[in-house]
Amino acid sequence: MNQRRRLHVWLILLACAVSLAGCRRGTDDAAVTASAAPAATAPAPSATPAAASVESPASPPGGVLLAYVWDCDDGTSLVMQNLLAERAISLELPEGTRRLPQAISASGAKYDDGSLVFWTKGDTAMLERAGGPTVNCRESRAKSLVADARARGVAYRGQGNEPGWVIEVGPPGRLVFVTNYGQERHEFTNAKLTGDAAVGAEYRAERDKLPIVATVTLEPCQDDMSGAAYDYSVVVEFGGRSYRGCGSDTR
């Protein structure tokens, strides 16, 4: 009786083991099938994602600008341009332009030509002349964006709010419109100018039957969020909507 009972128990355990193996194999097969299946192809978006600022192939990575403007405590305004290939900067000073090679620094970015040091940390900087006092400076973001656009060959730059948008015109024929706080980027290569760009002009372009018209007018304009003053107003007509803002002639 005991032998028959042991045999019966052994058969029950064997059946359970086979059942568990089958369940585990089914789960593994499902995982393999899911990983091997091709991913669904999403429809192409109407615009590619973009950063908040308009970039070009010449732009450095990581949101670094090609040029910056610093307002200093002594009343001077300095324009700094990144010389990426040379690991240096050029600094436009009241007495002329100086080239400063990059130096070793524990923090921030330091540039030193032996008699002049320019040391940047975030949106602040220090200018040190040999034998002279240290001058503290702070970046002017609005001016920096215009200087950066100029360094990239842009002729006109406009911007507005709600939603945040930027338009850049130039080099010749090129127009870039970034909107929705940097989430949409529309680039055109057939922009045409009507009128005098220095006084009042209209830029028109079209891509994939989607037209854009930017009207630029020489008149005082104030950004409705930052309060920054500009020389031009701009109206962009795109996608059935009007965008109003301010702009600068960067030439």
matplotlib code that plots the C-alpha trace (Angstrom):
import matplotlib.pyplot as plt

x = [0.0, 2.8, 4.6, 1.4, 0.9, 4.4, 4.0, 0.7, 2.4, 5.3, 3.0, 1.2, 4.5, 5.6, 2.4, 2.8, 6.4, 5.3, 2.5, 4.8, 7.4, 4.7, 3.5, 7.1, 7.8, 4.6, 5.7, 9.2, 7.8, 5.6, 8.5, 10.6, 7.7, 7.2, 10.8, 11.2, 8.0, 8.8, 7.9, 4.9, 5.9, 4.6, 3.4, 6.0, 5.4, 4.7, 7.7, 10.9, 11.7, 14.0, 15.7, 14.4, 17.0, 17.4, 20.6, 22.7, 25.4, 28.0, 26.4, 28.4, 26.7, 25.0, 23.2, 26.5, 26.2, 28.8, 28.8, 27.9, 27.4, 28.5, 27.5, 30.1, 30.1, 32.4, 29.7, 31.4, 29.7, 31.9, 31.2, 32.8, 32.9, 33.8, 36.7, 35.9, 38.6, 41.3, 40.1, 40.0, 37.8, 37.9, 36.9, 35.8, 37.1, 36.9, 40.5, 40.1, 39.7, 41.9, 42.3, 42.5, 43.4, 41.7, 43.5, 43.2, 40.5, 39.0, 35.6, 33.9, 35.9, 39.0, 40.9, 44.3, 46.7, 49.3, 48.1, 44.3, 42.1, 38.4, 36.8, 33.1, 30.9, 27.4, 25.9, 28.6, 32.2, 35.3, 37.7, 41.2, 43.9, 47.5, 47.9, 44.3, 41.2, 38.8, 35.7, 32.5, 30.2, 26.9, 25.6, 22.8, 20.8, 18.8, 21.9, 23.7, 21.0, 21.3, 25.1, 24.9, 22.5, 24.9, 27.8, 25.7, 25.0, 21.4, 20.2, 17.0, 15.8, 12.4, 10.7, 7.5, 5.5, 2.4, 3.5, 7.2, 8.5, 11.6, 12.1, 15.4, 16.0, 19.3, 21.7, 19.9, 16.9, 16.8, 14.1, 13.6, 10.5, 10.6, 7.4, 5.5, 8.3, 10.9, 8.9, 8.3, 10.9, 10.0, 12.8, 12.4, 15.1, 13.2, 12.4, 11.9, 12.1, 9.7, 10.5, 13.4, 14.7, 16.1, 12.7, 9.8, 9.8, 7.9, 9.5, 7.6, 8.4, 6.6, 7.4, 5.1, 2.3, 2.6, 3.2, 4.7, 4.8, 6.8, 6.2, 9.0, 8.4, 10.9, 9.2, 9.9, 8.8, 8.9, 8.8, 5.6, 7.3, 10.9, 10.4, 13.4, 13.3, 13.8, 13.9, 11.5, 8.1, 7.3, 4.1, 4.3, 1.4, 1.7, -0.6, -3.7, -2.4, -0.8, 2.2, 3.2, 6.5, 9.7, 12.9, 16.4, 18.3, 21.6, 23.6]
y = [0.0, 2.4, 1.7, 2.4, 5.6, 6.8, 6.1, 8.1, 11.1, 10.9, 11.0, 14.1, 15.9, 15.0, 16.4, 19.7, 20.1, 19.6, 22.1, 24.7, 24.3, 24.8, 28.0, 29.4, 28.5, 30.3, 33.4, 33.3, 32.7, 35.8, 37.9, 36.7, 37.4, 40.9, 41.8, 40.4, 42.1, 45.2, 48.5, 50.4, 53.2, 56.6, 59.2, 61.8, 65.0, 68.2, 69.8, 68.4, 69.2, 72.1, 73.9, 77.2, 79.1, 78.6, 76.7, 76.2, 73.7, 76.3, 76.5, 74.8, 72.0, 72.1, 75.4, 77.4, 80.6, 81.7, 85.2, 86.8, 90.4, 91.4, 94.6, 95.6, 97.7, 100.3, 101.1, 99.3, 96.6, 93.7, 91.4, 88.0, 85.6, 81.9, 80.8, 77.1, 75.7, 77.7, 77.1, 80.8, 83.8, 87.3, 90.1, 93.5, 96.1, 99.9, 100.1, 97.3, 93.5, 91.1, 87.3, 85.4, 81.7, 79.4, 78.7, 76.0, 76.8, 74.9, 76.4, 78.4, 79.3, 81.3, 83.1, 84.7, 86.3, 87.2, 90.8, 90.4, 87.8, 87.2, 84.7, 83.6, 81.7, 81.2, 84.6, 86.5, 87.3, 89.1, 91.3, 91.6, 93.8, 93.6, 96.1, 97.2, 96.5, 93.6, 94.6, 92.6, 91.9, 90.3, 88.7, 90.6, 87.7, 89.7, 91.3, 87.9, 86.3, 89.1, 88.9, 85.1, 85.4, 88.0, 85.5, 82.9, 85.1, 86.0, 89.4, 89.7, 88.1, 88.5, 86.9, 86.9, 85.2, 83.1, 80.8, 81.6, 81.8, 83.0, 83.9, 84.3, 85.5, 84.8, 83.9, 84.9, 82.7, 81.1, 81.6, 79.6, 79.8, 78.1, 78.1, 76.5, 77.2, 75.5, 72.3, 73.1, 74.1, 75.1, 75.8, 77.4, 77.9, 80.0, 83.2, 86.3, 89.9, 92.7, 96.2, 97.8, 95.5, 98.5, 100.3, 98.0, 94.7, 91.5, 88.1, 85.3, 81.6, 78.3, 74.6, 71.6, 74.1, 75.7, 79.5, 81.9, 85.7, 87.9, 91.6, 93.8, 97.4, 100.0, 101.3, 101.1, 97.8, 96.5, 92.8, 92.3, 89.9, 91.0, 94.7, 94.7, 97.5, 96.7, 98.8, 96.7, 95.2, 91.9, 90.1, 86.5, 84.8, 81.1, 78.1, 80.3, 82.2, 85.6, 86.0, 89.5, 90.4, 92.5, 92.2, 93.4, 94.0, 92.2, 93.4]
z = [0.0, 0.9, -2.4, -4.4, -2.4, -3.1, -6.8, -6.9, -5.2, -7.6, -10.6, -9.2, -8.7, -12.2, -13.7, -11.7, -12.9, -16.6, -16.2, -14.6, -17.4, -20.0, -18.3, -18.0, -21.7, -22.8, -21.0, -22.5, -26.0, -25.6, -24.6, -27.5, -29.9, -28.6, -28.9, -32.4, -33.7, -35.8, -34.1, -35.4, -37.8, -36.5, -39.0, -39.8, -37.9, -39.7, -38.1, -36.5, -32.8, -32.3, -29.4, -28.2, -30.2, -33.9, -34.7, -37.9, -38.7, -37.6, -34.1, -31.3, -29.4, -26.0, -26.4, -26.5, -28.6, -31.1, -29.6, -26.3, -25.1, -21.5, -19.8, -17.2, -14.1, -15.6, -18.3, -21.1, -23.2, -24.5, -27.4, -27.0, -29.9, -29.6, -31.8, -31.5, -33.7, -32.0, -28.4, -27.9, -27.9, -29.5, -27.2, -28.6, -26.2, -26.4, -27.5, -30.1, -30.5, -28.5, -29.0, -25.7, -25.7, -23.2, -20.0, -17.3, -14.8, -11.9, -12.7, -15.4, -18.6, -18.4, -21.2, -20.8, -23.2, -20.5, -19.8, -20.0, -18.4, -19.1, -16.8, -17.3, -14.9, -16.0, -16.8, -15.0, -16.0, -14.7, -16.7, -15.3, -16.7, -15.6, -12.8, -12.9, -10.9, -11.6, -13.5, -13.0, -16.0, -16.6, -19.8, -21.6, -23.0, -25.5, -27.0, -27.0, -29.1, -31.7, -31.7, -32.1, -35.0, -36.7, -36.3, -38.1, -41.0, -40.0, -41.3, -39.3, -36.0, -34.5, -31.5, -29.5, -26.8, -26.1, -27.5, -27.5, -31.0, -33.0, -36.7, -38.4, -42.0, -43.7, -45.2, -48.5, -49.2, -45.8, -43.3, -40.1, -37.9, -34.5, -32.4, -29.6, -27.1, -29.3, -30.0, -33.7, -36.3, -39.9, -42.3, -45.7, -48.4, -50.9, -48.9, -51.1, -50.0, -51.0, -49.9, -48.1, -45.3, -43.4, -43.2, -43.9, -45.7, -46.3, -46.4, -48.2, -48.4, -48.9, -48.3, -48.9, -49.9, -46.4, -46.9, -44.4, -44.5, -42.2, -42.2, -40.6, -39.8, -38.5, -35.3, -31.6, -30.1, -26.5, -25.6, -23.6, -21.1, -20.7, -21.4, -23.7, -26.4, -30.1, -33.2, -35.3, -34.9, -36.8, -37.7, -38.8, -40.7, -40.5, -40.3, -40.2, -37.2, -36.6, -34.4, -33.2, -31.7, -31.9, -33.8, -34.7, -37.9, -37.2, -40.2]

ax = plt.figure().add_subplot(projection="3d")
ax.plot(x, y, z, "-o")
ax.set_aspect("equal")
plt.show()
